[in-house]
Amino acid sequence: MDESPERQRRREEVLRTHAALKEALAVVATFSTSTCTTPLPPPVDSSWIRPSR
């Protein structure tokens, strides 16, 4: 059972897209595992500031 030329082109396109997405995810994973995060400082207590008129 042979594939039609259109079906074959579609299959090849899907395989190329899959390979490109797999490569992109590998790049993203490299960045997310090698990036260090710094915790945020505690919130500022501004209760001592009087509202201006």
PDB file of N, CA, C and O in Angstrom:
ATOM      1  N   MET A   1       0.848  -1.179   0.000  1.00  0.00           N
ATOM      2  CA  MET A   1       0.000   0.000   0.000  1.00  0.00           C
ATOM      3  C   MET A   1       0.893   1.240   0.000  1.00  0.00           C
ATOM      4  O   MET A   1       1.590   1.505   0.979  1.00  0.00           O
ATOM      5  N   ASP A   2       0.871   1.993  -1.088  1.00  0.00           N
ATOM      6  CA  ASP A   2       1.726   3.170  -1.229  1.00  0.00           C
ATOM      7  C   ASP A   2       1.021   4.425  -0.725  1.00  0.00           C
ATOM      8  O   ASP A   2      -0.204   4.543  -0.764  1.00  0.00           O
ATOM      9  N   GLU A   3       1.849   5.357  -0.250  1.00  0.00           N
ATOM     10  CA  GLU A   3       1.319   6.650   0.173  1.00  0.00           C
ATOM     11  C   GLU A   3       1.177   7.568  -1.035  1.00  0.00           C
ATOM     12  O   GLU A   3       1.953   7.498  -1.988  1.00  0.00           O
ATOM     13  N   SER A   4       0.185   8.415  -0.971  1.00  0.00           N
ATOM     14  CA  SER A   4       0.060   9.429  -2.023  1.00  0.00           C
ATOM     15  C   SER A   4       1.169  10.464  -1.806  1.00  0.00           C
ATOM     16  O   SER A   4       1.654  10.620  -0.685  1.00  0.00           O
ATOM     17  N   PRO A   5       1.569  11.165  -2.856  1.00  0.00           N
ATOM     18  CA  PRO A   5       2.621  12.179  -2.697  1.00  0.00           C
ATOM     19  C   PRO A   5       2.261  13.236  -1.649  1.00  0.00           C
ATOM     20  O   PRO A   5       3.127  13.689  -0.900  1.00  0.00           O
ATOM     21  N   GLU A   6       1.004  13.621  -1.596  1.00  0.00           N
ATOM     22  CA  GLU A   6       0.573  14.621  -0.607  1.00  0.00           C
ATOM     23  C   GLU A   6       0.708  14.072   0.809  1.00  0.00           C
ATOM     24  O   GLU A   6       1.162  14.772   1.714  1.00  0.00           O
ATOM     25  N   ARG A   7       0.316  12.830   0.990  1.00  0.00           N
ATOM     26  CA  ARG A   7       0.404  12.180   2.304  1.00  0.00           C
ATOM     27  C   ARG A   7       1.869  12.040   2.719  1.00  0.00           C
ATOM     28  O   ARG A   7       2.202  12.235   3.887  1.00  0.00           O
ATOM     29  N   GLN A   8       2.730  11.708   1.785  1.00  0.00           N
ATOM     30  CA  GLN A   8       4.154  11.559   2.062  1.00  0.00           C
ATOM     31  C   GLN A   8       4.764  12.908   2.458  1.00  0.00           C
ATOM     32  O   GLN A   8       5.558  12.977   3.397  1.00  0.00           O
ATOM     33  N   ARG A   9       4.394  13.981   1.742  1.00  0.00           N
ATOM     34  CA  ARG A   9       4.888  15.321   2.090  1.00  0.00           C
ATOM     35  C   ARG A   9       4.437  15.714   3.487  1.00  0.00           C
ATOM     36  O   ARG A   9       5.211  16.278   4.261  1.00  0.00           O
ATOM     37  N   ARG A  10       3.193  15.418   3.806  1.00  0.00           N
ATOM     38  CA  ARG A  10       2.642  15.749   5.130  1.00  0.00           C
ATOM     39  C   ARG A  10       3.383  14.993   6.226  1.00  0.00           C
ATOM     40  O   ARG A  10       3.717  15.560   7.267  1.00  0.00           O
ATOM     41  N   ARG A  11       3.637  13.710   5.986  1.00  0.00           N
ATOM     42  CA  ARG A  11       4.357  12.898   6.977  1.00  0.00           C
ATOM     43  C   ARG A  11       5.759  13.448   7.195  1.00  0.00           C
ATOM     44  O   ARG A  11       6.213  13.544   8.336  1.00  0.00           O
ATOM     45  N   GLU A  12       6.452  13.812   6.120  1.00  0.00           N
ATOM     46  CA  GLU A  12       7.802  14.364   6.234  1.00  0.00           C
ATOM     47  C   GLU A  12       7.787  15.705   6.964  1.00  0.00           C
ATOM     48  O   GLU A  12       8.692  16.004   7.743  1.00  0.00           O
ATOM     49  N   GLU A  13       6.758  16.510   6.708  1.00  0.00           N
ATOM     50  CA  GLU A  13       6.629  17.799   7.392  1.00  0.00           C
ATOM     51  C   GLU A  13       6.430  17.596   8.893  1.00  0.00           C
ATOM     52  O   GLU A  13       7.028  18.300   9.707  1.00  0.00           O
ATOM     53  N   VAL A  14       5.589  16.630   9.250  1.00  0.00           N
ATOM     54  CA  VAL A  14       5.341  16.334  10.663  1.00  0.00           C
ATOM     55  C   VAL A  14       6.626  15.849  11.331  1.00  0.00           C
ATOM     56  O   VAL A  14       6.921  16.241  12.460  1.00  0.00           O
ATOM     57  N   LEU A  15       7.386  15.006  10.648  1.00  0.00           N
ATOM     58  CA  LEU A  15       8.639  14.511  11.220  1.00  0.00           C
ATOM     59  C   LEU A  15       9.656  15.641  11.397  1.00  0.00           C
ATOM     60  O   LEU A  15      10.361  15.684  12.405  1.00  0.00           O
ATOM     61  N   ARG A  16       9.737  16.556  10.424  1.00  0.00           N
ATOM     62  CA  ARG A  16      10.647  17.706  10.549  1.00  0.00           C
ATOM     63  C   ARG A  16      10.227  18.605  11.709  1.00  0.00           C
ATOM     64  O   ARG A  16      11.066  19.072  12.479  1.00  0.00           O
ATOM     65  N   THR A  17       8.919  18.842  11.827  1.00  0.00           N
ATOM     66  CA  THR A  17       8.402  19.669  12.923  1.00  0.00           C
ATOM     67  C   THR A  17       8.709  19.020  14.264  1.00  0.00           C
ATOM     68  O   THR A  17       9.119  19.694  15.209  1.00  0.00           O
ATOM     69  N   HIS A  18       8.511  17.723  14.342  1.00  0.00           N
ATOM     70  CA  HIS A  18       8.793  16.988  15.577  1.00  0.00           C
ATOM     71  C   HIS A  18      10.268  17.119  15.958  1.00  0.00           C
ATOM     72  O   HIS A  18      10.590  17.371  17.119  1.00  0.00           O
ATOM     73  N   ALA A  19      11.154  16.951  14.992  1.00  0.00           N
ATOM     74  CA  ALA A  19      12.588  17.053  15.264  1.00  0.00           C
ATOM     75  C   ALA A  19      12.958  18.462  15.709  1.00  0.00           C
ATOM     76  O   ALA A  19      13.771  18.629  16.618  1.00  0.00           O
ATOM     77  N   ALA A  20      12.369  19.482  15.076  1.00  0.00           N
ATOM     78  CA  ALA A  20      12.666  20.868  15.442  1.00  0.00           C
ATOM     79  C   ALA A  20      12.175  21.180  16.854  1.00  0.00           C
ATOM     80  O   ALA A  20      12.871  21.840  17.625  1.00  0.00           O
ATOM     81  N   LEU A  21      10.982  20.707  17.189  1.00  0.00           N
ATOM     82  CA  LEU A  21      10.450  20.946  18.532  1.00  0.00           C
ATOM     83  C   LEU A  21      11.261  20.216  19.592  1.00  0.00           C
ATOM     84  O   LEU A  21      11.487  20.744  20.681  1.00  0.00           O
ATOM     85  N   LYS A  22      11.695  19.013  19.277  1.00  0.00           N
ATOM     86  CA  LYS A  22      12.511  18.243  20.215  1.00  0.00           C
ATOM     87  C   LYS A  22      13.828  18.968  20.489  1.00  0.00           C
ATOM     88  O   LYS A  22      14.284  19.031  21.630  1.00  0.00           O
ATOM     89  N   GLU A  23      14.435  19.514  19.434  1.00  0.00           N
ATOM     90  CA  GLU A  23      15.684  20.262  19.588  1.00  0.00           C
ATOM     91  C   GLU A  23      15.449  21.541  20.395  1.00  0.00           C
ATOM     92  O   GLU A  23      16.261  21.891  21.252  1.00  0.00           O
ATOM     93  N   ALA A  24      14.348  22.235  20.124  1.00  0.00           N
ATOM     94  CA  ALA A  24      14.037  23.464  20.857  1.00  0.00           C
ATOM     95  C   ALA A  24      13.814  23.174  22.336  1.00  0.00           C
ATOM     96  O   ALA A  24      14.265  23.939  23.189  1.00  0.00           O
ATOM     97  N   LEU A  25      13.133  22.094  22.647  1.00  0.00           N
ATOM     98  CA  LEU A  25      12.909  21.734  24.047  1.00  0.00           C
ATOM     99  C   LEU A  25      14.213  21.389  24.749  1.00  0.00           C
ATOM    100  O   LEU A  25      14.369  21.672  25.937  1.00  0.00           O
ATOM    101  N   ALA A  26      15.143  20.788  24.035  1.00  0.00           N
ATOM    102  CA  ALA A  26      16.449  20.483  24.623  1.00  0.00           C
ATOM    103  C   ALA A  26      17.187  21.773  24.967  1.00  0.00           C
ATOM    104  O   ALA A  26      17.840  21.854  26.007  1.00  0.00           O
ATOM    105  N   VAL A  27      17.086  22.783  24.102  1.00  0.00           N
ATOM    106  CA  VAL A  27      17.722  24.077  24.379  1.00  0.00           C
ATOM    107  C   VAL A  27      17.076  24.726  25.596  1.00  0.00           C
ATOM    108  O   VAL A  27      17.775  25.237  26.471  1.00  0.00           O
ATOM    109  N   VAL A  28      15.753  24.711  25.657  1.00  0.00           N
ATOM    110  CA  VAL A  28      15.041  25.305  26.793  1.00  0.00           C
ATOM    111  C   VAL A  28      15.416  24.577  28.080  1.00  0.00           C
ATOM    112  O   VAL A  28      15.626  25.219  29.109  1.00  0.00           O
ATOM    113  N   ALA A  29      15.501  23.274  28.040  1.00  0.00           N
ATOM    114  CA  ALA A  29      15.858  22.499  29.228  1.00  0.00           C
ATOM    115  C   ALA A  29      17.258  22.850  29.699  1.00  0.00           C
ATOM    116  O   ALA A  29      17.509  22.892  30.903  1.00  0.00           O
ATOM    117  N   THR A  30      18.174  23.104  28.771  1.00  0.00           N
ATOM    118  CA  THR A  30      19.531  23.495  29.143  1.00  0.00           C
ATOM    119  C   THR A  30      19.506  24.789  29.928  1.00  0.00           C
ATOM    120  O   THR A  30      20.188  24.912  30.945  1.00  0.00           O
ATOM    121  N   PHE A  31      18.729  25.754  29.468  1.00  0.00           N
ATOM    122  CA  PHE A  31      18.663  27.033  30.166  1.00  0.00           C
ATOM    123  C   PHE A  31      17.982  26.904  31.512  1.00  0.00           C
ATOM    124  O   PHE A  31      18.451  27.484  32.491  1.00  0.00           O
ATOM    125  N   SER A  32      16.887  26.161  31.592  1.00  0.00           N
ATOM    126  CA  SER A  32      16.168  26.096  32.856  1.00  0.00           C
ATOM    127  C   SER A  32      16.917  25.286  33.904  1.00  0.00           C
ATOM    128  O   SER A  32      16.693  25.496  35.096  1.00  0.00           O
ATOM    129  N   THR A  33      17.783  24.385  33.515  1.00  0.00           N
ATOM    130  CA  THR A  33      18.541  23.639  34.518  1.00  0.00           C
ATOM    131  C   THR A  33      19.833  24.343  34.895  1.00  0.00           C
ATOM    132  O   THR A  33      20.404  24.055  35.946  1.00  0.00           O
ATOM    133  N   SER A  34      20.310  25.269  34.050  1.00  0.00           N
ATOM    134  CA  SER A  34      21.574  25.933  34.361  1.00  0.00           C
ATOM    135  C   SER A  34      21.378  27.351  34.882  1.00  0.00           C
ATOM    136  O   SER A  34      22.357  28.041  35.167  1.00  0.00           O
ATOM    137  N   THR A  35      20.156  27.787  35.009  1.00  0.00           N
ATOM    138  CA  THR A  35      19.881  29.133  35.504  1.00  0.00           C
ATOM    139  C   THR A  35      19.632  29.063  37.000  1.00  0.00           C
ATOM    140  O   THR A  35      18.802  28.284  37.467  1.00  0.00           O
ATOM    141  N   CYS A  36      20.360  29.885  37.745  1.00  0.00           N
ATOM    142  CA  CYS A  36      20.135  29.893  39.189  1.00  0.00           C
ATOM    143  C   CYS A  36      19.153  31.007  39.527  1.00  0.00           C
ATOM    144  O   CYS A  36      19.122  32.047  38.868  1.00  0.00           O
ATOM    145  N   THR A  37      18.374  30.781  40.535  1.00  0.00           N
ATOM    146  CA  THR A  37      17.392  31.781  40.943  1.00  0.00           C
ATOM    147  C   THR A  37      17.768  32.329  42.307  1.00  0.00           C
ATOM    148  O   THR A  37      18.357  31.631  43.132  1.00  0.00           O
ATOM    149  N   THR A  38      17.426  33.565  42.527  1.00  0.00           N
ATOM    150  CA  THR A  38      17.679  34.225  43.803  1.00  0.00           C
ATOM    151  C   THR A  38      16.330  34.510  44.443  1.00  0.00           C
ATOM    152  O   THR A  38      15.432  35.035  43.784  1.00  0.00           O
ATOM    153  N   PRO A  39      16.174  34.172  45.719  1.00  0.00           N
ATOM    154  CA  PRO A  39      14.885  34.439  46.356  1.00  0.00           C
ATOM    155  C   PRO A  39      14.633  35.944  46.464  1.00  0.00           C
ATOM    156  O   PRO A  39      15.569  36.735  46.576  1.00  0.00           O
ATOM    157  N   LEU A  40      13.385  36.317  46.429  1.00  0.00           N
ATOM    158  CA  LEU A  40      13.017  37.720  46.549  1.00  0.00           C
ATOM    159  C   LEU A  40      13.256  38.208  47.973  1.00  0.00           C
ATOM    160  O   LEU A  40      13.130  37.432  48.920  1.00  0.00           O
ATOM    161  N   PRO A  41      13.599  39.478  48.138  1.00  0.00           N
ATOM    162  CA  PRO A  41      13.760  40.009  49.495  1.00  0.00           C
ATOM    163  C   PRO A  41      12.396  40.114  50.170  1.00  0.00           C
ATOM    164  O   PRO A  41      11.364  40.072  49.500  1.00  0.00           O
ATOM    165  N   PRO A  42      12.391  40.253  51.497  1.00  0.00           N
ATOM    166  CA  PRO A  42      11.100  40.367  52.180  1.00  0.00           C
ATOM    167  C   PRO A  42      10.396  41.668  51.773  1.00  0.00           C
ATOM    168  O   PRO A  42      11.052  42.614  51.339  1.00  0.00           O
ATOM    169  N   PRO A  43       9.088  41.719  51.909  1.00  0.00           N
ATOM    170  CA  PRO A  43       8.365  42.929  51.528  1.00  0.00           C
ATOM    171  C   PRO A  43       8.754  44.110  52.420  1.00  0.00           C
ATOM    172  O   PRO A  43       9.143  43.934  53.574  1.00  0.00           O
ATOM    173  N   VAL A  44       8.643  45.299  51.868  1.00  0.00           N
ATOM    174  CA  VAL A  44       8.987  46.516  52.607  1.00  0.00           C
ATOM    175  C   VAL A  44       7.822  46.901  53.505  1.00  0.00           C
ATOM    176  O   VAL A  44       6.666  46.898  53.083  1.00  0.00           O
ATOM    177  N   ASP A  45       8.148  47.236  54.766  1.00  0.00           N
ATOM    178  CA  ASP A  45       7.122  47.695  55.701  1.00  0.00           C
ATOM    179  C   ASP A  45       6.988  49.207  55.555  1.00  0.00           C
ATOM    180  O   ASP A  45       7.854  49.956  56.008  1.00  0.00           O
ATOM    181  N   SER A  46       5.927  49.649  54.936  1.00  0.00           N
ATOM    182  CA  SER A  46       5.723  51.086  54.730  1.00  0.00           C
ATOM    183  C   SER A  46       4.623  51.634  55.634  1.00  0.00           C
ATOM    184  O   SER A  46       4.057  52.689  55.347  1.00  0.00           O
ATOM    185  N   SER A  47       4.318  50.935  56.714  1.00  0.00           N
ATOM    186  CA  SER A  47       3.243  51.376  57.604  1.00  0.00           C
ATOM    187  C   SER A  47       3.609  52.656  58.350  1.00  0.00           C
ATOM    188  O   SER A  47       2.721  53.358  58.833  1.00  0.00           O
ATOM    189  N   TRP A  48       4.878  52.967  58.452  1.00  0.00           N
ATOM    190  CA  TRP A  48       5.317  54.166  59.167  1.00  0.00           C
ATOM    191  C   TRP A  48       5.161  55.442  58.337  1.00  0.00           C
ATOM    192  O   TRP A  48       5.276  56.539  58.883  1.00  0.00           O
ATOM    193  N   ILE A  49       4.907  55.327  57.052  1.00  0.00           N
ATOM    194  CA  ILE A  49       4.767  56.495  56.184  1.00  0.00           C
ATOM    195  C   ILE A  49       3.348  57.052  56.312  1.00  0.00           C
ATOM    196  O   ILE A  49       2.363  56.330  56.158  1.00  0.00           O
ATOM    197  N   ARG A  50       3.268  58.366  56.601  1.00  0.00           N
ATOM    198  CA  ARG A  50       1.957  59.011  56.698  1.00  0.00           C
ATOM    199  C   ARG A  50       1.493  59.401  55.299  1.00  0.00           C
ATOM    200  O   ARG A  50       2.293  59.871  54.489  1.00  0.00           O
ATOM    201  N   PRO A  51       0.208  59.211  55.009  1.00  0.00           N
ATOM    202  CA  PRO A  51      -0.285  59.613  53.690  1.00  0.00           C
ATOM    203  C   PRO A  51      -0.211  61.133  53.524  1.00  0.00           C
ATOM    204  O   PRO A  51      -0.492  61.870  54.469  1.00  0.00           O
ATOM    205  N   SER A  52       0.160  61.602  52.350  1.00  0.00           N
ATOM    206  CA  SER A  52       0.221  63.046  52.095  1.00  0.00           C
ATOM    207  C   SER A  52      -1.149  63.557  51.683  1.00  0.00           C
ATOM    208  O   SER A  52      -1.980  62.810  51.168  1.00  0.00           O
ATOM    209  N   ARG A  53      -1.368  64.848  51.920  1.00  0.00           N
ATOM    210  CA  ARG A  53      -2.678  65.423  51.596  1.00  0.00           C
ATOM    211  C   ARG A  53      -2.712  65.950  50.215  1.00  0.00           C
ATOM    212  O   ARG A  53      -3.739  66.469  49.777  1.00  0.00           O
TER     213      ARG A  53
END
